[in-house]
Amino acid sequence: MIHSLDGGNHLVNYSGRPGELINSISRGGLNKLLLEKAEATGKVQVFFDTECISASLDSGTIELKNTQTGTHFSDTGDVIFGTDGAGSAIRNAMLEQSARFRFDFSIKYQTTGYKELEIPANADGTFRLGKNALHIWPRSGFMMIALPNLDGSFTVTLFLPLEGDNSFEKLKTEEEIRNFFTQNFPSAYDQMPDLMADFHANPTSSLGTVKCYPWQINGKFLLLGDAAHAVVPFYGQGMNASFEDVTELDKLITTYGGNWKEILPAFQEQRKVNADAIADLAVENEIEMRAATADPVFLLKRKIELTLEQKYPDYFSKYSMVTFREDLPYSYAMQKGRAQDRVLMDYAATLTDFGSFDEAVALELVRKIEM
């Protein structure tokens, strides 16, 4: 649901096919489910309040710390998976010996930061906005989004430059915050009774993309998930990309019969290109969400895509390929999707309105793309 500055709004579908939709899922609920499933196998021992603080890549050991007692201890295993997030201690150990392992690492921060806010439920528990949509307030250079929760509330995220004219550094006093929201998000401001308390209580955080290589060392250590490829959240695929890591790793374990020195190099070669692709797509999608969704040509192009998806089983937009086609790698979806975007944007720019859209012409343009 796109909310314009004048108070109007219109719905833009994610897909032209029935049943293709995205779900807003509780992170806490999912974590609980995964822990319960892991423990139910009887083969997993879970240590809470414990963090990895360093690793010896030669001896194959890791140093751990109990965050409640401060006690340090070490552990080892046949293989050690570094799934310790964007600030990974395992990755930092690789970085400390970057010359030895030819370890490349980069973290590219966005000029945009973010802050989480809330639109609470009504007193009777009902939703203040339409519950079956991701709500976007696109503005020039910044935006706000809202995702529905089961309790009738919305988790709101303000994406705003950290510095500059319209930026977090300019929002310090209640008057500055109130003026900014009433001028830029008036329809949302009216639904945010706790805005001031939320704004001051919740931190302003940075956004960044992590890329590195190699992901594995000596068939002993392997980076997975955000430790290997943290992405910005604008495609909603960060967690899914990590689940894909596990799925592909599982296939390779079967293929190579548990030989880690073959599994780990094969895994990084297979996944690196796709992790880089979704990282780049996520950065691009921020521009689409905050700028393109307010562009009439883009919205016309999106209507054309949805029409083609409704009528032709072999056509998928870039968004659909990334989000709904689990059989297509991210790298393929990126390359083909970008090519389709270019030709359909050029075509949409020649039209006066959707009524002048020629289905056959648009279909021929996308079918001529070779991959």
Secondary structure as GFF3:
##gff-version 3
##sequence-region A 1 371
A	DSSP	beta_strand	2	3	.	.	.	ID=ss1
A	DSSP	beta_strand	9	10	.	.	.	ID=ss2
A	DSSP	alpha_helix	27	40	.	.	.	ID=ss3
A	DSSP	beta_strand	50	56	.	.	.	ID=ss4
A	DSSP	beta_strand	61	66	.	.	.	ID=ss5
A	DSSP	beta_strand	72	76	.	.	.	ID=ss6
A	DSSP	beta_strand	80	82	.	.	.	ID=ss7
A	DSSP	alpha_helix	89	96	.	.	.	ID=ss8
A	DSSP	alpha_helix	98	101	.	.	.	ID=ss9
A	DSSP	beta_strand	104	119	.	.	.	ID=ss10
A	DSSP	beta_strand	135	139	.	.	.	ID=ss11
A	DSSP	beta_strand	142	148	.	.	.	ID=ss12
A	DSSP	beta_strand	154	161	.	.	.	ID=ss13
A	DSSP	three_ten_helix	168	170	.	.	.	ID=ss14
A	DSSP	alpha_helix	174	184	.	.	.	ID=ss15
A	DSSP	alpha_helix	186	189	.	.	.	ID=ss16
A	DSSP	alpha_helix	195	201	.	.	.	ID=ss17
A	DSSP	beta_strand	205	213	.	.	.	ID=ss18
A	DSSP	beta_strand	216	217	.	.	.	ID=ss19
A	DSSP	beta_strand	221	223	.	.	.	ID=ss20
A	DSSP	alpha_helix	226	229	.	.	.	ID=ss21
A	DSSP	three_ten_helix	233	235	.	.	.	ID=ss22
A	DSSP	alpha_helix	238	255	.	.	.	ID=ss23
A	DSSP	alpha_helix	260	290	.	.	.	ID=ss24
A	DSSP	three_ten_helix	292	294	.	.	.	ID=ss25
A	DSSP	alpha_helix	296	311	.	.	.	ID=ss26
A	DSSP	alpha_helix	318	324	.	.	.	ID=ss27
A	DSSP	alpha_helix	330	348	.	.	.	ID=ss28
A	DSSP	three_ten_helix	354	356	.	.	.	ID=ss29
A	DSSP	alpha_helix	359	367	.	.	.	ID=ss30
###
